[in-house]
Amino acid sequence: MLEVYFKKVDFKDKIYKNVIFFNALLSPTYIVFFILNFNESLYLLYYIFFMNCYFLLILTRKYKLYHHHEKTNYFSIAVFIEYFAYSITIIPALIMIRLNTKEAQQNISKYVGN
């Protein structure tokens, strides 16, 4: 299934579309917070960046560990806490997203071929 999907759609396009969808889901929350707390709008930018980093960490990990024979997902509370700490300290999150993306592309290329 992964092979057929990624022959049609590039990995970065898939990530981009998921991030756009995720932000569209959270946009009502962003708008209400901005309206109610205009003076603290700087916190909103940090929140948006934090949530996007966290979402990208989870999503890239999913494709990095994907194996079509195994049905387990390797997620535990420790992974979520670790990614929460990475997302709060932004620079490690960016490094992990970059590393996970590289490994995910290698994993996908194993299935797709190119």
Backbone as a chain_set.jsonl record, in Angstrom:
{"seq": "MLEVYFKKVDFKDKIYKNVIFFNALLSPTYIVFFILNFNESLYLLYYIFFMNCYFLLILTRKYKLYHHHEKTNYFSIAVFIEYFAYSITIIPALIMIRLNTKEAQQNISKYVGN", "coords": {"N": [[0.812, -1.189, 0.0], [1.924, 1.278, 0.79], [3.814, 1.546, -1.179], [2.335, 1.937, -3.566], [1.024, 4.311, -2.942], [3.12, 6.211, -2.547], [4.246, 6.255, -5.029], [2.587, 7.85, -6.417], [2.44, 10.229, -4.917], [4.778, 12.493, -3.605], [6.998, 12.266, -0.765], [7.534, 14.647, 0.673], [5.457, 16.236, -0.25], [3.311, 14.873, 0.858], [3.776, 15.252, 3.616], [3.587, 18.049, 3.685], [0.887, 18.468, 2.919], [-0.395, 17.216, 5.062], [0.39, 18.864, 7.203], [-0.8, 21.276, 6.469], [-3.498, 20.499, 6.602], [-3.657, 19.862, 9.356], [-3.161, 22.387, 10.493], [-5.367, 23.72, 9.489], [-7.388, 22.425, 10.881], [-6.84, 23.321, 13.46], [-7.128, 26.043, 13.21], [-9.576, 27.441, 13.978], [-9.235, 27.504, 16.774], [-6.887, 28.996, 16.977], [-7.796, 31.453, 15.969], [-9.838, 32.202, 17.768], [-8.336, 32.418, 20.145], [-6.662, 34.524, 19.399], [-8.509, 36.591, 19.084], [-9.616, 36.808, 21.677], [-7.365, 37.23, 23.281], [-5.635, 39.456, 22.435], [-3.421, 40.985, 23.218], [-1.577, 39.107, 24.074], [-0.612, 37.884, 21.756], [1.822, 37.009, 20.85], [2.378, 34.657, 22.181], [0.716, 32.962, 20.83], [1.993, 32.574, 18.369], [4.228, 31.099, 19.199], [2.895, 28.858, 20.175], [1.681, 27.856, 17.84], [3.976, 27.194, 16.361], [5.138, 25.326, 18.122], [3.157, 23.284, 18.157], [3.174, 22.503, 15.465], [5.8, 21.542, 15.209], [5.699, 19.387, 17.001], [3.72, 17.78, 15.801], [4.975, 17.246, 13.338], [7.194, 15.78, 14.236], [5.952, 13.438, 15.242], [4.677, 12.512, 12.922], [6.801, 12.145, 11.044], [8.218, 10.202, 12.404], [6.478, 8.086, 12.239], [6.599, 7.328, 9.508], [9.273, 6.77, 9.371], [9.595, 4.451, 10.889], [7.97, 2.677, 9.592], [6.883, -0.478, 8.508], [5.778, -2.906, 6.382], [5.086, -5.497, 7.128], [4.793, -5.602, 9.859], [2.475, -4.884, 12.401], [2.59, -3.307, 14.616], [3.077, -0.119, 16.249], [5.043, 1.143, 17.738], [4.776, 3.281, 19.507], [4.86, 4.891, 22.585], [4.206, 6.215, 25.864], [6.566, 7.358, 26.64], [7.792, 8.137, 24.262], [6.06, 10.173, 23.425], [6.415, 12.017, 25.519], [9.128, 12.55, 25.222], [9.15, 13.753, 22.65], [7.572, 15.929, 23.24], [9.27, 17.365, 24.944], [11.345, 17.874, 23.12], [9.959, 19.523, 21.324], [9.378, 21.755, 22.857], [11.918, 22.794, 23.356], [13.095, 24.149, 20.801], [15.218, 23.848, 18.849], [16.384, 21.162, 19.099], [14.117, 19.794, 18.207], [13.878, 20.557, 15.52], [16.219, 19.432, 14.521], [15.722, 16.701, 14.989], [13.459, 16.36, 13.363], [14.571, 16.749, 10.869], [16.412, 14.578, 10.765], [14.653, 12.381, 11.069], [13.139, 12.728, 8.746], [15.008, 12.235, 6.725], [15.609, 9.508, 7.252], [13.066, 8.428, 6.927], [12.575, 8.91, 4.218], [14.51, 7.23, 3.132], [13.516, 4.781, 4.025], [11.061, 4.726, 2.693], [11.946, 4.759, 0.061], [12.97, 2.251, -0.096], [10.7, 0.716, -0.36], [9.378, 1.84, -2.587], [11.277, 2.104, -4.598], [12.468, 4.146, -6.167]], "CA": [[0.0, 0.0, 0.0], [2.816, 2.424, 0.831], [4.476, 1.644, -2.476], [1.4, 2.514, -4.531], [0.733, 5.682, -2.555], [4.242, 7.108, -2.739], [4.549, 6.408, -6.451], [1.744, 8.948, -6.876], [2.668, 11.437, -4.134], [6.105, 12.601, -3.0], [6.975, 12.275, 0.698], [7.436, 16.023, 1.16], [4.094, 16.693, -0.524], [2.45, 14.233, 1.86], [3.998, 15.962, 4.873], [3.053, 19.399, 3.514], [-0.575, 18.404, 2.942], [-0.807, 16.889, 6.43], [0.584, 20.045, 8.049], [-1.852, 22.219, 6.097], [-4.738, 19.978, 7.175], [-3.553, 20.0, 10.799], [-3.342, 23.805, 10.821], [-6.761, 24.074, 9.197], [-8.189, 21.937, 12.004], [-6.601, 24.138, 14.648], [-7.291, 27.472, 12.946], [-10.573, 28.091, 14.84], [-8.636, 27.739, 18.088], [-5.962, 30.119, 16.825], [-8.555, 32.687, 15.762], [-10.499, 32.559, 19.034], [-7.309, 32.888, 21.078], [-6.207, 35.835, 18.941], [-9.561, 37.571, 19.366], [-9.782, 36.994, 23.117], [-6.107, 37.628, 23.923], [-4.85, 40.157, 21.422], [-2.159, 41.461, 23.792], [-0.649, 37.977, 24.182], [-0.579, 37.203, 20.461], [3.132, 36.397, 20.66], [2.249, 33.284, 22.652], [0.048, 32.215, 19.776], [3.011, 32.165, 17.393], [4.999, 30.009, 19.794], [2.01, 27.695, 20.242], [1.558, 27.316, 16.478], [5.248, 26.563, 16.021], [5.275, 24.158, 18.976], [2.247, 22.23, 17.703], [3.651, 22.001, 14.178], [6.99, 20.714, 15.464], [5.259, 18.142, 17.627], [3.024, 17.013, 14.774], [5.978, 16.764, 12.372], [7.976, 14.728, 14.888], [5.142, 12.225, 15.281], [4.413, 12.062, 11.555], [8.021, 11.619, 10.424], [8.562, 8.953, 13.086], [5.585, 7.061, 11.699], [7.135, 6.845, 8.228], [10.625, 6.242, 9.59], [9.501, 3.104, 11.444], [6.96, 1.896, 8.877], [7.244, -1.758, 7.912], [4.473, -3.426, 5.971], [4.782, -6.793, 7.739], [4.525, -5.435, 11.282], [1.287, -4.088, 12.691], [2.82, -2.483, 15.801], [3.429, 1.253, 15.893], [6.189, 1.541, 18.556], [4.53, 4.495, 20.252], [4.605, 4.736, 24.01], [4.129, 7.511, 26.528], [7.928, 7.905, 26.67], [8.018, 8.81, 22.981], [5.307, 11.42, 23.431], [7.076, 12.946, 26.447], [10.382, 12.947, 24.586], [8.848, 14.696, 21.575], [7.093, 17.143, 23.886], [10.461, 18.098, 25.389], [12.008, 18.366, 21.91], [9.181, 20.605, 20.734], [9.523, 22.947, 23.694], [13.246, 23.314, 23.048], [12.841, 24.113, 19.365], [16.353, 23.417, 18.029], [16.417, 19.701, 18.988], [12.976, 19.334, 17.401], [14.227, 20.743, 14.112], [17.237, 18.422, 14.183], [15.059, 15.394, 14.921], [12.598, 16.334, 12.175], [15.467, 16.565, 9.713], [16.923, 13.2, 10.775], [13.533, 11.479, 10.8], [12.762, 12.869, 7.343], [16.0, 11.502, 5.913], [15.415, 8.072, 7.438], [11.769, 8.065, 6.352], [12.736, 8.856, 2.769], [15.247, 5.998, 2.836], [12.589, 3.673, 4.249], [10.083, 4.729, 1.614], [12.63, 4.384, -1.186], [13.123, 0.806, -0.049], [9.439, 0.138, -0.861], [9.0, 2.392, -3.888], [12.323, 1.792, -5.547], [13.165, 5.363, -6.593]], "C": [[0.863, 1.262, 0.0], [3.476, 2.638, -0.515], [3.582, 2.342, -3.493], [1.158, 3.989, -4.216], [1.891, 6.608, -2.886], [4.777, 7.107, -4.161], [3.745, 7.564, -7.018], [2.118, 10.275, -6.213], [4.065, 11.384, -3.524], [5.968, 12.7, -1.478], [6.809, 13.697, 1.237], [6.061, 16.618, 0.872], [3.113, 16.127, 0.49], [2.567, 14.956, 3.204], [3.374, 17.357, 4.802], [1.531, 19.401, 3.595], [-1.096, 18.075, 4.337], [-0.669, 18.081, 7.363], [-0.482, 21.093, 7.744], [-3.192, 21.781, 6.698], [-4.768, 20.151, 8.693], [-3.774, 21.454, 11.22], [-4.754, 24.276, 10.517], [-7.686, 23.596, 10.311], [-8.043, 22.817, 13.236], [-6.836, 25.627, 14.43], [-8.437, 28.117, 13.728], [-10.04, 28.398, 16.243], [-7.682, 28.93, 18.039], [-6.716, 31.441, 16.733], [-9.229, 33.132, 17.06], [-9.483, 33.061, 20.051], [-6.841, 34.286, 20.695], [-7.231, 36.917, 19.248], [-9.66, 37.856, 20.861], [-8.54, 37.544, 23.803], [-5.199, 38.333, 22.918], [-3.489, 40.596, 21.947], [-1.118, 40.349, 23.919], [-0.544, 37.201, 22.871], [0.778, 36.577, 20.164], [3.131, 34.945, 21.133], [1.592, 32.389, 21.603], [1.044, 31.741, 18.725], [3.855, 31.007, 17.93], [4.167, 28.731, 19.858], [1.867, 27.038, 18.864], [2.835, 26.594, 16.089], [5.471, 25.287, 16.827], [4.409, 23.004, 18.483], [2.686, 21.658, 16.356], [4.896, 21.137, 14.343], [6.593, 19.366, 16.048], [4.583, 17.229, 16.608], [4.006, 16.447, 13.757], [6.855, 15.669, 12.968], [7.217, 13.406, 14.889], [4.956, 11.651, 13.883], [5.663, 11.484, 10.886], [8.472, 10.328, 11.109], [7.724, 7.788, 12.554], [6.153, 6.474, 10.403], [8.544, 6.289, 8.364], [10.568, 4.784, 10.039], [8.544, 2.196, 10.686], [7.57, 0.627, 8.292], [5.948, -2.483, 7.62], [4.118, -4.778, 6.584], [4.379, -6.67, 9.207], [3.326, -4.514, 11.486], [1.473, -3.2, 13.925], [3.264, -1.09, 15.382], [4.586, 1.824, 16.711], [5.991, 2.884, 19.25], [4.253, 4.14, 21.703], [4.55, 6.132, 24.619], [5.512, 8.163, 26.587], [8.245, 8.66, 25.383], [7.293, 10.15, 22.952], [5.928, 12.452, 24.369], [8.385, 13.445, 25.858], [10.135, 13.983, 23.497], [8.269, 15.998, 22.11], [8.271, 18.001, 24.348], [11.229, 18.655, 24.196], [11.281, 19.575, 21.338], [9.284, 21.887, 21.55], [10.879, 23.596, 23.46], [13.434, 23.175, 21.532], [13.994, 23.533, 18.54], [16.482, 21.892, 17.983], [15.262, 19.144, 18.158], [13.287, 19.455, 15.921], [15.267, 19.726, 13.651], [16.597, 17.048, 14.055], [14.133, 15.286, 13.713], [13.439, 16.094, 10.929], [15.984, 15.127, 9.64], [15.819, 12.192, 10.471], [13.096, 11.537, 9.343], [13.725, 12.117, 6.445], [15.787, 9.99, 6.024], [14.087, 7.599, 6.86], [11.859, 7.981, 4.834], [13.521, 7.62, 2.346], [14.344, 4.789, 3.0], [11.563, 3.581, 3.121], [10.724, 4.327, 0.303], [12.879, 2.886, -1.253], [11.876, 0.131, -0.619], [9.132, 0.575, -2.288], [10.024, 2.05, -4.947], [13.106, 2.995, -5.984], [13.055, 6.391, -5.51]], "O": [[0.56, 2.215, -0.718], [3.677, 3.775, -0.945], [4.032, 3.241, -4.202], [1.094, 4.818, -5.123], [1.678, 7.682, -3.448], [5.678, 7.885, -4.475], [4.164, 8.195, -7.989], [2.116, 11.32, -6.863], [4.482, 10.356, -2.991], [4.947, 13.161, -0.968], [6.026, 13.921, 2.16], [5.552, 17.415, 1.661], [2.194, 16.818, 0.93], [1.557, 15.235, 3.85], [2.713, 17.795, 5.743], [0.949, 20.25, 4.27], [-2.13, 18.6, 4.75], [-1.522, 18.292, 8.225], [-1.008, 21.727, 8.659], [-3.931, 22.603, 7.24], [-5.792, 20.544, 9.252], [-4.488, 21.722, 12.187], [-5.282, 25.141, 11.215], [-8.655, 24.276, 10.651], [-9.008, 23.035, 13.969], [-6.75, 26.403, 15.382], [-8.291, 29.273, 14.125], [-10.363, 29.434, 16.823], [-7.669, 29.766, 18.942], [-6.32, 32.431, 17.347], [-9.192, 34.313, 17.406], [-9.748, 34.039, 20.75], [-6.645, 35.137, 21.562], [-6.869, 38.031, 19.628], [-9.774, 39.012, 21.268], [-8.651, 38.252, 24.803], [-4.116, 37.842, 22.6], [-2.507, 40.583, 21.205], [0.084, 40.614, 23.876], [-0.401, 35.978, 22.889], [0.874, 35.698, 19.307], [3.809, 34.101, 20.548], [1.892, 31.198, 21.513], [0.94, 30.613, 18.243], [4.157, 30.057, 17.206], [4.685, 27.64, 19.62], [1.924, 25.814, 18.743], [2.78, 25.492, 15.542], [5.936, 24.283, 16.288], [4.879, 21.869, 18.4], [2.579, 20.452, 16.134], [5.027, 20.107, 13.681], [7.101, 18.326, 15.628], [4.857, 16.03, 16.57], [3.882, 15.29, 13.355], [7.22, 14.724, 12.268], [7.788, 12.364, 14.569], [5.066, 10.442, 13.684], [5.587, 10.444, 10.231], [9.047, 9.454, 10.46], [8.203, 6.66, 12.438], [6.18, 5.255, 10.232], [8.965, 5.443, 7.575], [11.393, 3.972, 9.62], [8.326, 1.056, 11.096], [8.629, 0.657, 7.666], [5.112, -2.655, 8.507], [2.951, -5.169, 6.559], [3.694, -7.545, 9.737], [3.193, -3.49, 10.816], [0.583, -2.412, 14.243], [3.772, -0.906, 14.276], [5.067, 2.911, 16.392], [6.974, 3.562, 19.552], [3.506, 3.208, 22.002], [4.824, 7.119, 23.937], [5.617, 9.39, 26.585], [8.895, 9.704, 25.417], [7.853, 11.15, 22.503], [5.963, 13.639, 24.044], [8.716, 14.624, 25.979], [10.842, 14.989, 23.431], [8.452, 17.055, 21.506], [8.268, 19.218, 24.164], [11.714, 19.785, 24.248], [11.914, 20.542, 20.916], [9.278, 22.983, 20.99], [10.974, 24.821, 23.376], [13.903, 22.137, 21.065], [13.739, 22.779, 17.601], [16.677, 21.356, 16.892], [15.419, 18.129, 17.479], [12.987, 18.545, 15.148], [15.203, 19.223, 12.53], [16.894, 16.309, 13.116], [14.039, 14.22, 13.104], [13.057, 15.325, 10.047], [15.992, 14.526, 8.566], [16.027, 11.253, 9.702], [12.725, 10.516, 8.765], [13.305, 11.437, 5.509], [15.785, 9.281, 5.018], [13.998, 6.479, 6.355], [11.281, 7.079, 4.228], [13.228, 7.026, 1.309], [14.401, 3.863, 2.191], [11.238, 2.49, 2.653], [10.106, 3.621, -0.493], [12.985, 2.316, -2.339], [11.974, -0.901, -1.283], [8.678, -0.228, -3.104], [9.663, 1.736, -6.081], [14.32, 2.891, -6.164], [13.572, 7.499, -5.655]]}, "num_chains": 1, "name": "protein.A"}
